Amino acid sequence: MNTTHSTSGTGDHAVAATRISATRISATRISATRISDTQWHAVEDDRVVGRGDASRRPDGRLFISVDAWHDAVFDRIADAMLTDLPTPLYTVVDETDHDSRSAWERAGFAAARREWGYLVPTDPQATGLGSLRPPSGVTIVPAGEAEEGPLRALDRVIRDEVEAAAGWRTMPAEVLPRPAGTTVIDPSKYAVARHFDQYVGLVRVAPLTRQPRIGLIAVRADSHRRGIARALLAHALGSLHRSGTASAWAEVSESNAAATALFESVGARRAAGTLELVRR
């Protein structure tokens, strides 16, 4: 069995891991030891047979992962990590990886939320967005042209609104690591919706080599239900199409009905699912 979670900040939806060789394991000879603040090793006869890692997300939550081929090794590492770390603890698994989910459930974890991964076409003929225009009084400021000060202020307002309502924990699980107090690392990745002289919405696109990732679409609460998010998505997808990109990737919480409806309305195809598990 190989249990892991995606590395935060890669922006890529593919899960990567280094597997511990599937050799004969004797559960009675396995010991698990904390080797640093964030790493654990399982050892049998002086040979590392499994690894555990912990990382704290920008929202303060502590996520853990275990890389182990055998159930006995997984259980030993998980026990050690649960002994050493405070709760609540979180982990992420592919929803189709039933072995991994079962292993975490043995350790006392339960499903907290599901996140869908979407393949989003960029061709206006497929999305139906070719003739869409922004709402009256709204203009789209292309990526790299937004004023940095107002952009950062808008991002802060939107984050505060999300936290006061559903909570930032409902946003995509894989978030970019950010220094304390910094929420916009690279302003050039953001296009902005401007209503007259005020920034009211934003979209962030990470221009990854394999497939660009729509990391965030958000609109101020006082500007909801005006079609601004759809206009931002149309702008982002149109720009990608003109650059020769056929599709983008986006992640949406299952509980976010508005975002799910937005992406599915432009022909996005659900291609993956991720479960966030928690032990309280």
C-alpha positions as CSV (number, residue, x, y, z in Angstrom):
1,M,0.0,0.0,0.0
2,N,1.3,3.5,-0.8
3,T,-0.4,6.4,1.1
4,T,0.4,10.0,0.4
5,H,-1.0,13.4,-0.3
6,S,-0.1,15.9,-3.0
7,T,2.7,18.3,-2.2
8,S,1.2,21.7,-1.4
9,G,2.2,24.5,-3.7
10,T,3.0,22.4,-6.8
11,G,-0.2,23.5,-8.5
12,D,-0.3,20.1,-10.2
13,H,-3.2,17.7,-9.6
14,A,-1.0,14.6,-10.2
15,V,0.0,12.9,-7.0
16,A,3.6,12.0,-6.7
17,A,5.3,9.7,-4.1
18,T,8.4,7.6,-3.6
19,R,7.4,4.0,-2.7
20,I,9.1,2.0,-0.1
21,S,10.2,-1.3,-1.6
22,A,7.7,-4.1,-1.2
23,T,9.9,-6.5,0.7
24,R,9.1,-9.0,3.5
25,I,8.1,-7.1,6.6
26,S,7.9,-8.5,10.2
27,A,5.5,-6.3,12.2
28,T,7.1,-7.3,15.5
29,R,10.5,-5.9,14.4
30,I,9.2,-2.5,13.2
31,S,9.8,0.6,15.2
32,A,8.7,4.1,14.3
33,T,10.7,7.1,15.5
34,R,10.4,10.9,15.1
35,I,13.5,12.1,13.4
36,S,12.6,15.9,13.2
37,D,9.7,18.2,14.0
38,T,8.0,17.1,10.8
39,Q,9.3,13.7,9.9
40,W,9.0,10.1,11.2
41,H,10.7,6.9,10.0
42,A,9.7,3.3,10.4
43,V,12.7,1.0,10.7
44,E,13.1,-2.7,10.5
45,D,16.6,-4.2,11.0
46,D,18.2,-0.8,10.5
47,R,16.4,-0.3,7.2
48,V,13.9,2.5,6.6
49,V,10.6,0.8,5.5
50,G,8.2,3.8,5.8
51,R,8.1,7.5,6.3
52,G,5.7,10.0,7.8
53,D,5.5,13.8,7.2
54,A,3.6,16.7,8.8
55,S,3.1,20.2,7.4
56,R,1.1,23.1,8.6
57,R,-1.0,24.9,6.0
58,P,-1.3,28.7,5.8
59,D,-4.8,28.4,7.4
60,G,-3.2,26.8,10.5
61,R,-4.4,23.3,10.0
62,L,-1.9,20.4,10.4
63,F,-1.8,17.9,7.6
64,I,0.0,14.6,7.7
65,S,1.0,11.9,5.2
66,V,2.4,8.4,5.4
67,D,4.4,6.6,2.7
68,A,4.4,2.9,3.4
69,W,3.9,-0.2,1.4
70,H,2.6,-2.5,4.2
71,D,-0.4,-2.0,6.5
72,A,1.7,-2.9,9.5
73,V,4.2,-0.2,8.7
74,F,1.5,2.4,8.0
75,D,-0.1,1.6,11.3
76,R,3.1,1.9,13.3
77,I,4.0,5.3,11.7
78,A,0.5,6.6,12.1
79,D,0.4,5.5,15.8
80,A,3.7,7.3,16.4
81,M,2.5,10.5,14.7
82,L,-0.8,10.5,16.5
83,T,1.1,10.2,19.8
84,D,3.4,13.0,19.0
85,L,1.1,15.5,17.4
86,P,-1.9,17.5,18.7
87,T,-5.4,17.1,17.2
88,P,-7.1,18.0,15.0
89,L,-5.1,16.4,12.2
90,Y,-5.9,16.3,8.5
91,T,-4.9,14.3,5.5
92,V,-5.9,14.1,1.8
93,V,-6.5,11.0,-0.3
94,D,-7.7,10.3,-3.8
95,E,-11.3,9.2,-3.5
96,T,-10.6,6.1,-5.7
97,D,-7.8,5.0,-3.4
98,H,-9.9,2.8,-1.1
99,D,-6.8,1.2,0.6
100,S,-5.5,4.5,1.7
101,R,-8.9,5.7,3.0
102,S,-9.3,2.4,4.9
103,A,-5.8,2.8,6.5
104,W,-6.6,6.3,7.7
105,E,-10.0,5.2,9.0
106,R,-8.2,2.5,11.1
107,A,-6.2,5.4,12.6
108,G,-9.4,7.2,13.6
109,F,-9.8,9.6,10.6
110,A,-13.2,10.4,9.0
111,A,-14.2,12.2,5.8
112,A,-14.7,15.9,6.4
113,R,-15.1,17.3,2.8
114,R,-14.8,16.3,-0.8
115,E,-13.1,18.3,-3.6
116,W,-13.8,17.8,-7.3
117,G,-11.1,18.2,-10.0
118,Y,-12.4,19.6,-13.3
119,L,-10.9,19.6,-16.8
120,V,-12.1,22.9,-18.2
121,P,-12.2,23.5,-22.0
122,T,-10.9,26.9,-23.2
123,D,-12.4,27.0,-26.7
124,P,-15.3,29.5,-26.8
125,Q,-17.1,27.1,-29.1
126,A,-17.1,24.6,-26.3
127,T,-17.7,26.9,-23.4
128,G,-20.3,29.1,-25.0
129,L,-18.5,32.2,-23.6
130,G,-17.3,33.7,-26.9
131,S,-20.0,36.4,-27.0
132,L,-20.1,37.0,-23.3
133,R,-19.5,40.6,-22.2
134,P,-18.9,41.9,-18.7
135,P,-21.9,43.4,-16.8
136,S,-22.6,47.1,-17.3
137,G,-19.9,49.3,-15.7
138,V,-17.5,46.4,-15.3
139,T,-14.2,46.0,-17.1
140,I,-11.7,43.2,-16.9
141,V,-8.1,44.2,-16.2
142,P,-5.9,41.5,-17.8
143,A,-3.3,39.6,-15.8
144,G,-0.2,41.6,-15.0
145,E,-2.0,44.9,-15.4
146,A,-3.8,45.3,-12.1
147,E,-2.6,47.8,-9.6
148,E,-0.9,45.9,-6.8
149,G,-2.2,47.9,-3.9
150,P,-5.9,47.7,-4.8
151,L,-5.4,44.0,-5.8
152,R,-4.0,43.1,-2.4
153,A,-6.8,45.1,-0.7
154,L,-9.4,43.2,-2.7
155,D,-7.8,39.8,-1.9
156,R,-7.8,40.7,1.8
157,V,-11.5,41.7,1.8
158,I,-12.5,38.6,-0.1
159,R,-10.6,36.3,2.3
160,D,-12.2,38.0,5.3
161,E,-15.6,37.6,3.8
162,V,-15.0,33.9,3.1
163,E,-13.7,33.3,6.6
164,A,-16.7,35.0,8.1
165,A,-19.1,32.9,6.1
166,A,-18.3,29.4,5.0
167,G,-14.7,29.6,6.3
168,W,-11.4,29.4,4.3
169,R,-11.3,25.7,5.1
170,T,-14.0,25.2,2.3
171,M,-11.6,26.5,-0.3
172,P,-9.5,24.1,-2.3
173,A,-7.4,21.9,0.0
174,E,-4.1,22.4,-1.9
175,V,-3.2,26.0,-1.3
176,L,-0.1,27.9,-2.1
177,P,2.3,28.3,0.9
178,R,2.5,32.0,1.9
179,P,4.6,34.0,4.3
180,A,2.7,35.3,7.3
181,G,0.5,38.3,6.3
182,T,1.1,37.8,2.5
183,T,-1.8,36.6,0.5
184,V,-0.8,37.6,-3.1
185,I,2.6,36.2,-4.0
186,D,2.7,37.0,-7.7
187,P,0.3,39.8,-8.8
188,S,1.0,39.0,-12.5
189,K,-1.2,35.8,-12.2
190,Y,-4.3,37.8,-11.4
191,A,-6.9,39.3,-13.7
192,V,-9.3,41.7,-12.0
193,A,-12.9,42.8,-12.5
194,R,-13.2,46.6,-12.0
195,H,-16.5,48.3,-11.4
196,F,-15.9,51.9,-12.4
197,D,-13.0,52.8,-10.1
198,Q,-13.2,49.8,-7.6
199,Y,-11.8,46.3,-7.8
200,V,-14.6,43.8,-7.1
201,G,-13.5,40.4,-8.3
202,L,-10.4,38.4,-9.3
203,V,-9.3,35.3,-11.0
204,R,-5.9,33.6,-10.5
205,V,-4.4,31.4,-13.1
206,A,-1.1,29.5,-12.6
207,P,0.5,29.1,-16.1
208,L,1.9,25.6,-15.5
209,T,3.6,23.7,-18.3
210,R,1.5,20.6,-18.3
211,Q,-1.8,22.3,-17.7
212,P,-2.7,25.8,-16.4
213,R,-4.5,25.8,-13.1
214,I,-7.4,28.1,-12.2
215,G,-6.5,28.6,-8.6
216,L,-9.2,31.0,-7.5
217,I,-12.2,32.9,-8.8
218,A,-13.8,35.3,-6.2
219,V,-16.1,38.3,-6.1
220,R,-16.8,40.7,-3.3
221,A,-20.1,39.8,-1.5
222,D,-21.7,43.2,-2.4
223,S,-21.1,42.4,-6.1
224,H,-22.5,38.8,-6.2
225,R,-25.2,37.6,-8.7
226,R,-24.2,40.1,-11.4
227,G,-22.3,37.7,-13.7
228,I,-18.9,39.0,-12.7
229,A,-17.4,35.6,-11.9
230,R,-18.6,34.3,-15.2
231,A,-17.0,37.3,-17.0
232,L,-13.7,36.6,-15.2
233,L,-13.8,32.9,-16.1
234,A,-14.6,33.9,-19.8
235,H,-11.6,36.2,-19.8
236,A,-9.2,33.6,-18.3
237,L,-10.3,30.8,-20.6
238,G,-10.3,33.1,-23.6
239,S,-6.7,34.2,-22.9
240,L,-5.6,30.5,-22.5
241,H,-7.3,29.6,-25.7
242,R,-5.5,32.3,-27.6
243,S,-2.2,31.1,-26.3
244,G,-2.8,27.6,-27.7
245,T,-4.0,25.9,-24.4
246,A,-6.8,23.5,-24.9
247,S,-7.9,23.0,-21.3
248,A,-7.3,24.1,-17.8
249,W,-7.6,22.5,-14.4
250,A,-9.7,23.6,-11.5
251,E,-10.6,22.3,-8.0
252,V,-14.0,23.0,-6.4
253,S,-15.3,22.0,-3.0
254,E,-18.4,19.7,-3.3
255,S,-20.2,22.1,-0.9
256,N,-19.6,25.1,-3.2
257,A,-22.8,24.8,-5.3
258,A,-22.2,28.1,-7.1
259,A,-18.7,27.3,-8.3
260,T,-19.8,23.8,-9.3
261,A,-22.6,25.2,-11.4
262,L,-20.4,27.8,-13.0
263,F,-17.8,25.3,-14.2
264,E,-20.2,22.7,-15.3
265,S,-22.2,25.4,-17.3
266,V,-19.1,25.9,-19.5
267,G,-18.6,22.3,-20.2
268,A,-16.1,21.4,-17.5
269,R,-15.7,17.7,-17.0
270,R,-15.3,16.1,-13.6
271,A,-12.0,14.2,-13.8
272,A,-10.9,13.5,-10.2
273,G,-12.1,13.6,-6.6
274,T,-10.2,14.2,-3.4
275,L,-11.3,13.4,0.1
276,E,-10.0,15.5,3.1
277,L,-10.0,13.4,6.3
278,V,-9.8,14.6,9.8
279,R,-9.1,13.1,13.3
280,R,-10.4,15.3,16.1
